[in-house]
Amino acid sequence: MFCDFDMKMFNRDTNDLFYTDCFQKNGTMGEVYVAFAKLPTAGDKFLYTYNLLKKYERLPIVCKLTNPKNNEKARKIRADANVKFQNRDYTSALYEYNKSVMTAKIDSQDYVLALANRSAALYYLEEYEACIHDIHQALAKKYPTELAYKLYEREVKCLEHMGKTSQAKLKFKEFLTHLSQALLSKEKKKNIEMQIKKLLKETNKKETNNELNVIKLLGGSNKNIPALSKFVKMKYSESMGRCLVVSSDINPGDVLAIEKPYAGVLRRESYEHNCQNCFKRCLSGIPCLKCTLVIYCNETCRVQSYESGHKYECSIFSTFNNWPSMDHMEHLSLYIFLKSVCNLGLDKYIATVHTLNAETTDPMMRGFNNGKYLSNQFYSVYTLEGNETKRTVSDLFLRHCYAAVMVSIMKLAGLQIPDHQLGTVGQSLVHIICAVSSNAHGITQPPNRKTWSLVHKNQFMPVASLLMPVLSLLNHHCDPNVVRHNYNGTIVLTAIQPISKDSQLFDNYGLLYATHPKETRHQILKNQYCFRCQCSSCEGNWPMYDVLCNQPQSACKILTDINPHVLEKSSIKLYEIIDEIKANECDGLQYIQFLYSHLKLLHNNIKRPMVEYCDCQETIKEILYSTANKFIIEDY
């Protein structure tokens, strides 16, 4: 299964015409481009565009919170969910209960009831941990005393199903206390008590062991770039700019980078399913205190998000999301600006931008601060390449239009931007927009292997767009030697091929040789990233996966004197593992070390490209995707 998990902005839609059709209709588009191009500074270009769009009424003039909390609406949503629940459509019920939680006022009875109802849907979907989390939230918000026994009963059942028998028995005592306060007959209470006692007595489940696998950087961290392994260093190339190179031989499975993004935003498809702050899938999330559009996995994430920019986003979400061409890449650009201003203050932000714009240091050292290149610093973000000098006038003009819209919306939302700072704010936003276009990464959520799913079971669900200053240093290859995986918003870079000492690490910008024709790859890379790919798979014109699948076994060429039976035996085991995974008999994690060794065996002995090599790589990727919840990342 191939997944293009980099959700790059490959094509702009017809919404861009909103900014230019008025000039095209009156025949002045050429004059606008000429006047724009002649302006001497980036700040002048922004002010020209901003004032021009204001004159032609292409900027927002109203921005307000259009999705406030509403208990009546939340109540209606919950009633619709109750019908679905009664019909045993628990997946749809969960989706609606979640919307009710997000819509209700936080301290209202409607909010508490929506939490309790959502816990019931989660219980029947066998999401026991999330169910317990909702139970605790509902009880903390003063769920009605006479009904509280139902939640304690549900928690006892969850703990029993999870194999936590000792905890279930302790919770049973609390259940009895609250059962005594229920408005039920003595006979009814006795029957309920006996049912739970019977459940606990009959349980045969063993206590579960949820020990997690630890992800560690190979050899520890690089002292100057802590997100990298000590065996990875930065180099500079005239043809490719900054790049990452290994100082030792690397094996498949070695972890070469662990990075938390400087900033990230959810894709719209994930607003109701993932934490707005850490991007973790959250079935029992808590909503924003003001708007009804986002959700968080816990209070810490809610506070961090608010202080890092959501306090402005709250009131601009609806206007921004509905304005022409304002999509996830523009949202990420806006959020980077808001987060940086919230962290630094506007005056310090402006001063930092002036300093970085005037900096003429060694290009390899741009973004370093006190000898370190850190993922959480604005220095590292603002010095990423935006390719402005390689862009066409029409492309740059549109990006100035996007920046003008963002400035207008932020001013309407209450961000005070003095007139004398408007040009600098605008030009910095344009650069951020360009840098995001060239450097942003996307993360997805793998298909759900359970019997239910909020999305189609066989689809990778887009989750978020991120900007990561360190991983942005990776150059593209149509046959990458590393792969990225998301662990609750932290990105881990793992070798997916053997890599020899002094070789460059190569990522993929969503365009694998196995999935996209060479001509398509070159067209998109040229338009989006301003370069022509000259990787080995392009120069060798490697065939796509569907062509490789139809090649006879005899086309496989062995390059060494290895015994063919060794290869055959290992290949048979590979496809046995693949069949097990497809049949949902296992998640494959117990075979991961074999798969790494088989990949190395193929790499060292077989001429590429070959379909088996692709199958082994994709199996490894899928296992790492689907078992992310079984890992924990070591602090670095």
MARLORO-474015 format. One line per field, with one value per residue (C-alpha): residue number from 1; x, y, z. Coordinates in pm, whole numbers, padded with zeros to 5 digits. Example, Ala and Ser with C-alpha at 12.3 -4.5 7.8 and 13.67 -1.06 7.14 Angstrom:
% MARLORO-474015
nr (1  2)
u (01230  01367)
v (-00450  -00106)
w (00780  00714)
//
This chain:
% MARLORO-474015
nr (1  2  3  4  5  6  7  8  9  10  11  12  13  14  15  16  17  18  19  20  21  22  23  24  25  26  27  28  29  30  31  32  33  34  35  36  37  38  39  40  41  42  43  44  45  46  47  48  49  50  51  52  53  54  55  56  57  58  59  60  61  62  63  64  65  66  67  68  69  70  71  72  73  74  75  76  77  78  79  80  81  82  83  84  85  86  87  88  89  90  91  92  93  94  95  96  97  98  99  100  101  102  103  104  105  106  107  108  109  110  111  112  113  114  115  116  117  118  119  120  121  122  123  124  125  126  127  128  129  130  131  132  133  134  135  136  137  138  139  140  141  142  143  144  145  146  147  148  149  150  151  152  153  154  155  156  157  158  159  160  161  162  163  164  165  166  167  168  169  170  171  172  173  174  175  176  177  178  179  180  181  182  183  184  185  186  187  188  189  190  191  192  193  194  195  196  197  198  199  200  201  202  203  204  205  206  207  208  209  210  211  212  213  214  215  216  217  218  219  220  221  222  223  224  225  226  227  228  229  230  231  232  233  234  235  236  237  238  239  240  241  242  243  244  245  246  247  248  249  250  251  252  253  254  255  256  257  258  259  260  261  262  263  264  265  266  267  268  269  270  271  272  273  274  275  276  277  278  279  280  281  282  283  284  285  286  287  288  289  290  291  292  293  294  295  296  297  298  299  300  301  302  303  304  305  306  307  308  309  310  311  312  313  314  315  316  317  318  319  320  321  322  323  324  325  326  327  328  329  330  331  332  333  334  335  336  337  338  339  340  341  342  343  344  345  346  347  348  349  350  351  352  353  354  355  356  357  358  359  360  361  362  363  364  365  366  367  368  369  370  371  372  373  374  375  376  377  378  379  380  381  382  383  384  385  386  387  388  389  390  391  392  393  394  395  396  397  398  399  400  401  402  403  404  405  406  407  408  409  410  411  412  413  414  415  416  417  418  419  420  421  422  423  424  425  426  427  428  429  430  431  432  433  434  435  436  437  438  439  440  441  442  443  444  445  446  447  448  449  450  451  452  453  454  455  456  457  458  459  460  461  462  463  464  465  466  467  468  469  470  471  472  473  474  475  476  477  478  479  480  481  482  483  484  485  486  487  488  489  490  491  492  493  494  495  496  497  498  499  500  501  502  503  504  505  506  507  508  509  510  511  512  513  514  515  516  517  518  519  520  521  522  523  524  525  526  527  528  529  530  531  532  533  534  535  536  537  538  539  540  541  542  543  544  545  546  547  548  549  550  551  552  553  554  555  556  557  558  559  560  561  562  563  564  565  566  567  568  569  570  571  572  573  574  575  576  577  578  579  580  581  582  583  584  585  586  587  588  589  590  591  592  593  594  595  596  597  598  599  600  601  602  603  604  605  606  607  608  609  610  611  612  613  614  615  616  617  618  619  620  621  622  623  624  625  626  627  628  629  630  631  632  633  634  635  636)
u (00000  00154  00059  00155  00165  00308  00004  00173  -00006  00042  -00232  -00406  -00775  -00991  -01033  -00714  -00911  -01093  -00781  -00706  -01032  -01110  -00776  -00816  -01162  -01053  -00733  -00490  -00341  -00018  00016  -00039  00235  00479  00415  00444  00772  00934  00889  01230  01156  00946  00768  00675  00538  00318  00179  00107  -00084  -00264  -00389  -00481  -00696  -00856  -00947  -01105  -01286  -01101  -01021  -01245  -01426  -01601  -01459  -01648  -01708  -01982  -01989  -02050  -02157  -02529  -02701  -03022  -02830  -02620  -02939  -03083  -02759  -02761  -03123  -03034  -02737  -02966  -03174  -02862  -02746  -03081  -03048  -02702  -02527  -02261  -02012  -02259  -02378  -02020  -01971  -02289  -02224  -01881  -02039  -02277  -01982  -01813  -02131  -02261  -02155  -01884  -02056  -02400  -02601  -02609  -02230  -02227  -02497  -02318  -02000  -02189  -02365  -02037  -01888  -02171  -02099  -01729  -01806  -01996  -01718  -01477  -01278  -01251  -00977  -01156  -01483  -01329  -01184  -01532  -01681  -01431  -01500  -01876  -01845  -01609  -01870  -02137  -02330  -02670  -02619  -02915  -02774  -02404  -02423  -02459  -02121  -01952  -02110  -01978  -01629  -01628  -01718  -01447  -01181  -01294  -01278  -00929  -00813  -00768  -00955  -00809  -00898  -01245  -01306  -01199  -01424  -01709  -01708  -01757  -02031  -02220  -02203  -02360  -02609  -02752  -02830  -03015  -03391  -03458  -03648  -03454  -03522  -03388  -03076  -03016  -03048  -02794  -02553  -02578  -02518  -02192  -02080  -02141  -01942  -01644  -01665  -01673  -01394  -01103  -00899  -00542  -00396  -00273  00085  00091  00468  00567  00862  01107  01220  01576  01800  02082  02388  02215  02160  02375  02506  02441  02117  01950  01670  01931  02124  02492  02563  02387  02543  02455  02648  02616  02605  02605  02357  02124  02179  02183  02147  02184  02462  02543  02887  02853  02700  02327  02097  01724  01529  01788  01626  01804  01588  01313  01151  00856  00724  00765  00401  00125  -00243  -00504  -00653  -01024  -01106  -00956  -01098  -01343  -01117  -00769  -00617  -00566  -00241  -00056  -00258  -00320  -00635  -00874  -01207  -01283  -01145  -01239  -01353  -01234  -01400  -01527  -01558  -01716  -01460  -01167  -01102  -00812  -00687  -00644  -00644  -00268  -00305  -00605  -00413  -00097  -00298  -00485  -00167  00015  -00238  -00580  -00701  -00692  -00790  -01115  -01274  -01118  -01169  -01497  -01397  -01054  -01170  -01439  -01223  -01098  -00769  -00731  -00651  -00433  -00101  -00219  -00358  -00018  00152  -00089  -00044  00336  00305  00054  00258  00578  00412  00252  00592  00804  00566  00515  00803  01059  00917  00968  01321  01407  01273  01485  01793  01741  01661  01990  02198  02480  02643  02756  02442  02493  02481  02158  01906  02167  02138  02427  02569  02251  01981  01665  01322  01134  01300  01172  01530  01526  01186  01236  01567  01416  01431  01122  01255  01116  01380  01283  00909  00718  00572  00219  00300  00456  00167  -00082  00120  00118  -00261  -00280  -00068  -00293  -00599  -00426  -00326  -00681  -00835  -00588  -00654  -01029  -00973  -00804  -00431  -00285  -00048  00073  00080  00458  00502  00249  00504  00739  00457  00332  00670  00746  00413  00490  00822  00655  00394  00671  00876  00572  00500  00853  00906  00582  00514  00188  00097  -00181  -00364  -00353  -00666  -00842  -00799  -01093  -01445  -01546  -01395  -01488  -01350  -01335  -01143  -00899  -00808  -00522  -00687  -00509  -00438  -00219  00028  00350  00660  00972  01294  01527  01342  01291  01665  01606  01624  01395  01454  01195  01337  01393  01621  01428  01063  00875  00615  00393  00385  00121  00263  00632  00791  01043  01275  01374  01611  01418  01731  02092  02280  02656  02885  02900  02578  02300  01965  01678  01311  01026  00799  00496  00613  00752  00883  00660  00337  00385  00512  00843  00687  00428  00693  00910  00618  00500  00849  00933  00612  00608  00975  01154  01399  01443  01493  01805  01786  01892  01536  01468  01795  01742  01376  01266  00925  00627  00506  00227  00482  00722  00439  00402  00770  00861  01072  01352  01387  01528  01905  02134  02450  02654  02744  02487  02311  01972  01804  01888  01705  01414  01366  01369  01129  00880  00875  00819  00504  00379  00404  00224  -00059  -00090  -00116  -00372  -00582  -00570  -00406  -00137  -00010  00335  00535  00681  00836  00983  01346  01320  01180  01471  01719  01538  01544  01920  01961  01781  01965  02306  02239  01963  01955  01686  01415  01226  00874  00979  01194  00890  00669  00914  00950  00576  00511  00757  00592  00246  00355  00514  00197  -00046  00152  00240  00040  00280  00580  00705  00977  01280  01345  01625)
v (00000  00326  00648  00999  01131  01465  01675  01946  02226  02080  02276  02604  02603  02856  03051  03237  03410  03599  03815  03874  03857  04226  04322  04070  04201  04564  04474  04602  04271  04330  04682  04551  04288  04544  04796  04519  04386  04730  04808  04804  04627  04338  04575  04807  04513  04410  04760  04800  04470  04537  04879  04753  04470  04708  04943  04659  04520  04190  04198  04094  04378  04175  03900  03756  03433  03270  02938  03026  02774  02696  02462  02437  02326  02085  01935  01875  01712  01487  01387  01286  01089  00909  00777  00641  00489  00315  00175  00044  00268  00346  00498  00761  00818  00883  01135  01323  01308  01455  01747  01796  01809  02071  02279  02287  02552  02402  02445  02340  02024  01968  01940  01687  01473  01477  01352  01069  00973  00977  00742  00496  00497  00448  00153  -00032  00047  -00117  00205  00147  00394  00677  00569  00591  00934  01063  00906  01093  01418  01382  01303  01597  01826  01714  01450  01400  01210  00980  00865  00850  00474  00413  00570  00378  00057  00134  00199  -00133  -00310  -00121  -00218  -00581  -00587  -00433  -00714  -00478  -00701  -00562  -00205  -00319  -00469  -00146  00059  -00182  -00054  00304  00176  00030  00361  00547  00270  00329  00690  00589  00644  00273  00008  -00215  -00513  -00331  -00222  -00578  -00716  -00465  -00543  -00916  -00875  -00685  -00934  -01217  -01036  -00992  -01350  -01501  -01297  -01504  -01219  -01182  -00851  -00684  -00573  -00243  -00197  00036  00014  00303  00501  00635  00841  00629  00703  00987  01342  01580  01847  02137  02010  01809  01675  01475  01161  01214  01025  01288  01624  01925  02007  02269  02206  02477  02278  02156  02404  02271  01897  01618  01357  01049  01004  00626  00330  00314  00012  -00004  00076  00314  00628  00932  01224  01300  01640  01824  02079  02450  02482  02277  02299  02032  01956  02037  01667  01618  01911  01688  01384  01512  01743  02091  02125  01791  01630  01314  01123  01193  01013  01172  01520  01846  02144  02502  02721  02965  02819  02494  02398  02240  01982  01893  01577  01746  02078  02128  02119  02352  02615  02583  02622  02927  03104  03018  03179  03017  03318  03498  03195  03152  03458  03427  03057  03090  03397  03256  02907  03043  03307  03219  03021  03010  02640  02439  02575  02933  02843  02702  03022  03235  03020  03040  03419  03422  03180  03378  03708  03554  03420  03724  04018  04221  04466  04190  03993  04296  04349  03981  03993  04303  04128  03809  03994  04182  03878  03789  03501  03169  03020  02694  02874  03066  02985  02892  03084  03065  02774  02564  02498  02440  02332  02558  02886  03143  03188  02836  02884  03224  03127  02835  02874  03025  03033  03384  03470  03163  03235  03402  03750  03609  03349  03607  03849  03583  03507  03879  03864  03580  03783  04087  03877  03743  04091  04218  03931  03964  04337  04271  04009  04267  04228  04577  04636  04999  05148  05194  04820  04704  04664  04454  04236  04185  04101  03856  03685  03655  03490  03252  03163  03088  02891  02685  02610  02477  02309  02201  01836  01651  01372  01118  00866  00502  00302  00172  -00204  -00226  -00315  00052  00373  00741  00740  00478  00182  00160  00528  00719  01017  01354  01488  01798  02017  02089  02303  02134  02334  02032  01786  02068  02038  01701  01705  01508  01172  00968  00661  00800  00629  00752  00759  00980  00859  01053  00971  01206  01511  01419  01306  01022  00976  00613  00463  00262  00150  00076  00407  00419  00658  01016  00965  01220  01150  01184  01234  01220  01516  01295  01177  00824  00667  00367  00571  00865  00875  01055  01336  01404  01407  01653  01883  01907  01937  02217  02408  02361  02342  02512  02232  01945  01607  01420  01128  00777  00657  00953  00920  00544  00596  00329  00172  00224  -00041  -00175  -00240  -00408  -00637  -00778  -00853  -01226  -01363  -01424  -01047  -01031  -01004  -01127  -00913  -01130  -01497  -01541  -01878  -01824  -02054  -01804  -01532  -01763  -01874  -01515  -01406  -01678  -01557  -01196  -01284  -01508  -01204  -00985  -01242  -01250  -00872  -00857  -01119  -00907  -01197  -00964  -00607  -00729  -00559  -00891  -00932  -00583  -00686  -00966  -00718  -00480  -00764  -00890  -00540  -00523  -00869  -00754  -00422  -00588  -00864  -00774  -00520  -00260  -00169  -00483  -00539  -00738  -00450  -00220  -00473  -00506  -00128  -00066  -00344  -00182  00157  00019  -00158  00160  00353  00109  00042  00400  00365  00090  00324  00597  00846  00885  01245  01401)
w (00000  -00113  00062  -00049  00303  00199  00128  -00074  -00249  -00597  -00773  -00704  -00789  -00968  -00642  -00736  -01011  -00735  -00695  -01063  -01260  -01206  -01365  -01645  -01727  -01751  -01937  -01672  -01551  -01743  -01602  -01249  -01291  -01436  -01157  -00896  -01038  -01055  -00686  -00512  -00182  -00058  00181  -00107  -00305  -00016  00046  -00326  -00334  -00006  -00115  -00462  -00322  -00075  -00363  -00561  -00253  -00249  00124  00416  00593  00865  01087  01379  01564  01356  01541  01908  02170  02152  02398  02198  01890  02098  02241  01895  01775  02082  02018  01662  01799  02047  01756  01587  01916  01967  01614  01713  01465  01723  01480  01357  01712  01826  01547  01645  02021  01953  01768  02058  02301  02082  02047  02407  02658  02878  03217  03097  03162  02785  02782  03067  02908  02571  02742  02913  02590  02400  02659  02589  02214  02285  02512  02241  01992  02239  02285  02657  02750  02571  02732  03081  03000  02908  03222  03439  03253  03298  03670  03722  03560  03812  03623  03795  04123  04072  03735  03827  03901  03525  03459  03740  03610  03261  03397  03583  03258  03067  03318  03306  02924  02942  03169  03464  03707  04030  03929  03826  04171  04341  04112  04192  04551  04426  04198  04495  04681  04388  04312  04659  04557  04238  04214  04165  04358  04597  04370  04064  04250  04369  04016  03878  04162  04101  03727  03787  04053  03809  03539  03772  03897  03548  03399  03273  03131  03249  03357  03039  02984  02796  02793  02507  02269  02308  02004  02037  01812  01673  01891  02076  01951  01749  01991  01749  01593  01871  01650  01453  01538  01621  01298  01084  00999  00788  00473  00201  -00173  -00440  -00648  -00368  -00085  00270  00307  00563  00533  00742  00898  00939  00756  00832  00842  00766  01082  01229  01371  01229  01343  01594  01556  01704  01451  01505  01406  01255  01166  01125  00788  00784  00759  01106  01304  01491  01534  01627  01884  01745  01939  01923  01636  01839  01747  02035  02062  02399  02342  02511  02301  02274  02537  02272  01922  01806  01542  01727  01996  02227  02394  02734  02918  02870  02492  02508  02705  02491  02171  02300  02413  02087  01857  01883  02081  01745  01536  01730  01575  01229  01154  00966  00766  00684  00587  00356  00186  -00167  -00178  00201  00249  00489  00356  00401  00743  00842  00723  00923  01234  01212  01213  01501  01711  01653  01743  02053  02162  02079  02084  01767  01822  01883  01589  01361  01491  01436  01079  01004  01146  00948  00625  00655  00755  00514  00702  00558  00396  00584  00919  00858  01127  01387  01713  01961  01766  01768  01510  01711  01591  01832  01732  01483  01359  01216  01051  00892  00731  00538  00160  -00004  -00363  -00415  -00676  -00882  -00883  -01164  -01117  -01131  -00864  -00631  -00683  -00572  -00260  -00178  -00221  00033  00277  00230  00318  00630  00749  00694  00889  01178  01207  01211  01484  01707  01638  01655  01362  01341  00990  00998  01061  00802  00522  00733  00865  00509  00358  00641  00580  00208  00288  00535  00271  00020  00274  00373  00009  -00036  00302  00471  00540  00577  00816  00777  00990  00880  00800  01110  01145  01383  01275  01277  01146  01124  00769  00495  00635  00344  00325  00480  00646  00612  00960  00960  00776  00965  00936  01074  01037  01059  00837  00586  00517  00349  -00029  -00259  -00425  -00614  -00437  -00084  00167  00473  00575  00822  01071  01308  01679  01822  01649  01687  01361  01353  01055  00993  00736  00477  00287  00381  00354  00313  00501  00361  00162  00166  00329  00083  00162  -00088  -00161  -00225  -00569  -00570  -00890  -00810  -00806  -01045  -01406  -01456  -01660  -01389  -01118  -01308  -01387  -01027  -00877  -01119  -01052  -00675  -00575  -00865  -00953  -01198  -01032  -01143  -00901  -01005  -01058  -01289  -01478  -01511  -01601  -01353  -01428  -01200  -00955  -01177  -01453  -01210  -01092  -01444  -01494  -01485  -01199  -01450  -01488  -01133  -01162  -00878  -00856  -00617  -00572  -00290  -00282  -00457  -00203  00073  -00117  -00199  00163  00287  00009  00099  00459  00343  00154  00435  00664  00410  00388  00769  00784  00501  00681  01001  01185  01323  01294  01180  01454  01571  01224  01186  01249  00993  00739  00797  00747  00436  00288  00347  00191  -00124  -00134  -00122  -00373  -00621  -00902  -00859  -00929  -00828  -00703  -00395  -00271  -00299  -00121  00167  00206  00195  00448  00688  00639  00699  01018  01153  01067  01226  01545  01637  01960  02074  02087  02314  02222  02445  02551  02347)
//
